[in-house]
């Protein structure tokens, strides 16, 4: 997944000069989108507002940017050590939260390619933003201690996709197919790769106080499009 997202970003940057000309020559289409994600013990809901520009040399391709508000909640979810070095060394501890609830407001990069007049493919990636939500009581389980203990955790407040293994906070990445039944309406179906993160009030082990979850959900979304 990390390598694939890097390829997407590299391709986005390759056509960025063309997108600059598009911004100068034509008005963007405005997209307003509502999505719902589902997995066995997890749910997401997201509201997005974005501007999409046609790339002059590839008329079937649209690139853009926008803001996405995402909420994540679930049931008895494990969050693992988020520190990259500790994770690579397999020094992984766990905080279990019975009722996680995380929110984010992120700037993102969006893309869509029209296969036909009706169907298309797309990728939307969160890039940077803020996280918020209520604190939760968690149960810390250490790989070196026999007895777990309770701990208070809060959503991480800063979100950043690093194009590597040091991502921070809450990030939502969508990979999807689309159908446009009307000029002003689009339906999207795909999977969402979601990353969530809690930060504990103290470091229970290894000087680490950040614990992450990442996983996939199926999502369905509907968009209203204001054409230029």
N, C-alpha and C positions, 0 to 999 in steps of 0.2 A: 504493500500500500504506500509506503514512504517513497519508494522509487517511482511509482506511477504518478504520484502527486508532483514529484520533482519534474518529471517529463512534461506534465501538463503546464506547470509554471514556466518551463523553458520555452515551450511552444507559444504560450501567451506573450512572453517577452519578445519572441521573434517577430510577431506581427504587431507589436506595440507601435512602431513608426507608422504603419498603415492606419492604425486606430487613431493616431494623432490627426491625420488628414481627414478621417471620417468625422471627428469632432468638429473640425473647422468647416466642413462642407455640408453637413446635414444634421438635423435634430435627432436626438435619440428617441427610442421607444421606451416608455415608462412601464415597468412591470410591478404589479402588486400581487403578492403570492401568500397563500396560506397552506401549510403542510401539516400532516399528522404521521408520526412514526410509531411502529409497533414491533416489539419483540416479546418473548414469553414473559419476562418480568420487568420490562422497561417500556417507557413511552416517551415520545417527544412531540412538541408542538412548536411551530415556527412561523413567524410573520416576516416577510421580506419586502423591501422596496428597492428597486434597482433601475439603473439606466443602461440600455443595451444599444450598441452601435454596430452597424453593418461594416464589415471590412471591405474596402473598395475593390481589392483584387480578388476577393473570395466572397461573392455576394451571399452565398449560403451560410456563411459564418458570422455569428454575432458575438461580440465581446463586450463586457461591461463591468460595472462595479455597483455596490449598494450596501445597505445595512440590513442585518438579519437579527431578529430577536428570537432566541431559542430557549425553551424550557424543557428540562429533563426531569423525570421522576421514575421511581421504581420501587421494588420490594426486596428487602434483604440483599443489598448489593455490596460486593467486596470491592474495596479500593486498595490498590497495591502501591508499594514504594515508587515514587515518581522520579527520584534522583537518577539520572542516566547512568552514572558510574556505579552506583549501588545495584541498579537493575542488571547491568551487564555482568557484574560480579556475582549475580544470583544471591545477593543479600537482600531478600525481599520479605517485607513484613506486610501485614494486612490490617486495614480498618474496615469492619463490617458496619454498614449503616442500614437500619431497618427500613427507613422511609426517606431516601435521598430526594432532594429537590434543588436543582441547580438552574440558574438563569444566566444568559449572556446576551450582550449587545455587541456585535462584531461587524467590522468592515470586511467585505469579501470581494473576491474576483469571480466573475460568472462567465460562462460560455455556453453557446448553443449552436448546433449545426443542423441545417435543414436537409434531411435525406430526400424528402418529397414535399409537396405543398401541405401535406397532412401530418407527416411523421418526422421526428428528429431525435437527436441525442444531445445530452448536455452534462456539464460538470459545474458545480458551484462549490467554492472553497472559502471558508472563513480564514481571515488573515490576522487581524489584530482587533482587540476590543477589551471590554470590561465584563467581569463576572460578579454576580450578586445572588443573594438568597438567604434564607434563615440558617442559623446554626443547628447542628444536629448532634445528639449523643451517639457515639460510636463505640464499638468494641474492638480494642486493639489486640491483635494476635501476633506475637513475636516468634520468629523462627528459633530463637535461643531461650525463650522462657516458656515454662510449662503452663503457667496460668495466664489467661487473658485478663485485661482490665478495661474499665470504661474510660472514655476520653471524649472531649468536646471538639468538634470540627466545624469549620465554616468554609463556604465556597471561596476558592482562590479569586482574587480581585483583578488580576491582570491576565489577559489571554494573548498568546502569540504563537503563530505557526512559524517554526524556525527552518523549515525545509530540511530537517534533520531529525535527530533523536532527542532533542531537548525542548520539545513543545511544552507550552505552559498554559494551564487553565482549561477553559471550556472551548472546544472547537467542533464545528459541524461541517462535514464534507458530504456532498450529495452527488451521486452518479445515477443517471436516469434516462428514460426514453420519454418522448412527448407526443401528444396528439393535439392538433389545433382544429376542433370542430367548427369554430367561428374565428373570424379575424381578430376579435378582441378577447378570445378565451383560449387558454392552454391548459391541458391536463398533463401532469407529470407522474410517473411511476418509476420507482427505483429503490436503491438502498442508500442508507445514510451511515457513514462511519463517524461515530460520535466519540469525543474524548471529554471526560469530565474530571474535575479535580477538587478535592477538599484539602484544607490546610488546618492542622491541629494547633492548639494554643501553646503547646510545647513540643519539643522533639523527644518522642518516646524511645528512640533507638537510632544509633549511627548518625546523630545530628541531622536527621531528616524529619521534616514536618509536613511534607507534601505527599498526597496519596491519590493515585489516578485510577480511572476506569476507562477502557476503550472497548468498543464493540460495534456491531452492525445491527441496524434495524431496517425493516421494509417501510417505505413511506409512500403516501399518496398526497398529491398537491393539486391545487387549482390556482390559476393565474388570470388576472384581468390585465389586459394590455392596451395602453393608450398609444396608438400609432402616431408618428409625427405627421 
